Amino acid sequence: MRKPVLFGPTASLGGVVRGRVRLRVLAGASVLAVASLIWMALSVAAGPLIDPSTLQPPPPPGAECRADGAWTICHTGLLFTPVNEPILDFELPCGTLYETATDVRRGIRWYNSDDGKLVRRFVSQDMEGAWSLSPTGAGPTDGEGHCSR
């Protein structure tokens, strides 16, 4: 029967196991340190903030705009959370329609860095909710949707 060959101050099987655990802990800490450095570098590489009021047309309020080479890129986001709100845009013969929903909208706008004019935009909307004929949301409900424009 062959015996394991052990070297150094950890000359026992228990010492080998403890050494492997230390190595795994050190490897895990190293991975976390590298990931943290990459995450911090990405925020530094994002480019300086740009005043949205200098762009034509200006992005919606709350937009974060940053210089990115030939472009100024603006990110926007809106969240609507109506709860049993009447929809007055159209009438139904059976009464008013009430909406309870979560409506998340995200947008990206690309502006030319030279003149600040809008070149392209992308907006996505994710909505999940329900419509009801009851102002309290009781009774049958219907509705769910997603759109991009």
C-alpha positions in Angstrom: 0.0 0.0 0.0 1.3 3.4 -1.0 1.4 6.2 1.6 0.8 9.8 0.6 4.0 11.9 0.3 3.6 15.0 2.4 6.0 17.9 2.5 6.6 20.9 4.7 4.9 22.0 8.0 1.6 20.4 6.9 3.0 16.9 7.1 -0.4 15.2 7.9 -3.6 14.5 6.0 -5.4 17.1 8.2 -2.8 19.6 7.2 -3.3 18.9 3.5 -7.0 19.4 3.9 -6.5 22.7 5.7 -4.1 23.8 3.1 -6.6 23.1 0.3 -9.3 25.0 2.2 -7.0 28.0 2.5 -6.2 27.8 -1.2 -9.9 27.8 -2.1 -10.5 30.7 0.2 -7.6 32.6 -1.3 -8.8 31.8 -4.8 -12.3 33.0 -4.0 -11.0 36.2 -2.5 -8.9 36.8 -5.6 -11.8 36.4 -7.9 -13.9 38.8 -5.9 -11.1 41.4 -5.9 -10.6 41.1 -9.7 -14.4 41.4 -10.2 -14.5 44.5 -8.0 -11.7 46.1 -9.9 -13.4 45.4 -13.3 -16.7 46.8 -12.0 -15.0 50.0 -10.8 -13.2 50.4 -14.1 -16.4 50.1 -16.1 -17.9 53.1 -14.2 -14.8 55.2 -14.8 -14.7 54.2 -18.5 -18.4 55.3 -19.0 -17.3 58.9 -19.9 -18.2 62.2 -18.4 -21.7 63.3 -17.6 -23.3 65.6 -20.2 -26.0 68.2 -19.4 -29.2 66.9 -21.0 -30.5 70.5 -21.6 -27.7 70.9 -24.3 -29.2 68.2 -26.5 -31.9 68.6 -29.2 -34.6 67.5 -28.5 -33.8 67.3 -24.8 -34.4 63.8 -23.3 -37.1 63.3 -20.7 -36.5 64.6 -17.1 -34.2 62.4 -15.1 -32.1 61.1 -18.0 -28.5 60.3 -17.4 -26.4 61.3 -20.4 -22.7 60.5 -20.9 -20.1 61.2 -23.6 -19.1 58.1 -25.5 -16.7 58.9 -28.4 -18.7 60.2 -31.3 -22.0 59.9 -29.4 -23.7 61.2 -26.3 -25.8 58.3 -24.9 -28.8 59.0 -22.6 -30.5 56.4 -20.5 -34.1 57.0 -19.3 -36.5 55.1 -17.2 -40.1 55.6 -16.0 -42.3 53.6 -13.7 -46.0 53.8 -13.5 -48.0 51.8 -10.9 -51.7 52.7 -11.3 -54.0 51.0 -8.7 -57.7 50.9 -9.7 -57.4 54.0 -11.8 -60.2 54.8 -14.2 -59.3 54.7 -17.9 -61.2 57.6 -19.4 -59.7 57.5 -22.9 -62.6 55.4 -24.2 -66.1 54.5 -23.1 -67.6 51.0 -22.8 -71.3 50.3 -23.0 -71.0 48.4 -19.7 -69.2 51.2 -17.7 -65.8 52.5 -16.8 -62.7 50.4 -17.1 -60.3 50.4 -14.1 -56.6 49.5 -14.3 -54.1 48.1 -11.8 -50.7 47.6 -13.3 -46.9 47.9 -13.2 -45.7 49.7 -16.3 -41.9 49.9 -16.7 -40.4 52.0 -19.6 -36.7 52.2 -20.5 -35.1 54.2 -23.2 -31.8 54.8 -24.8 -31.1 57.9 -27.0 -28.0 58.4 -29.1 -27.1 62.0 -29.9 -24.3 63.3 -32.2 -21.5 64.6 -30.0 -20.7 67.4 -32.5 -24.1 69.1 -32.7 -26.1 67.5 -29.9 -28.9 66.4 -32.3 -30.8 63.2 -31.8 -29.7 60.4 -34.2 -31.5 57.3 -32.9 -33.7 56.1 -30.0 -35.0 52.9 -28.6 -37.8 52.5 -26.0 -39.1 49.4 -24.4 -42.2 49.0 -22.3 -43.0 46.1 -20.1 -46.5 46.2 -18.6 -48.2 43.7 -16.4 -51.6 44.4 -14.9 -55.3 43.9 -15.0 -58.4 45.7 -16.1 -61.7 45.5 -14.2 -65.1 47.0 -14.3 -65.0 47.4 -10.5 -63.5 50.5 -8.9 -62.1 48.3 -6.2 -60.6 45.7 -8.6 -63.0 43.0 -7.4 -64.6 40.7 -9.9 -63.2 39.3 -13.2 -60.0 41.0 -14.6 -58.2 40.8 -17.9 -55.0 42.1 -19.5 -51.2 41.8 -19.9 -48.9 43.1 -22.5 -45.4 44.0 -23.8 -44.4 46.4 -26.5 -41.2 47.9 -28.0 -41.0 51.0 -30.1 
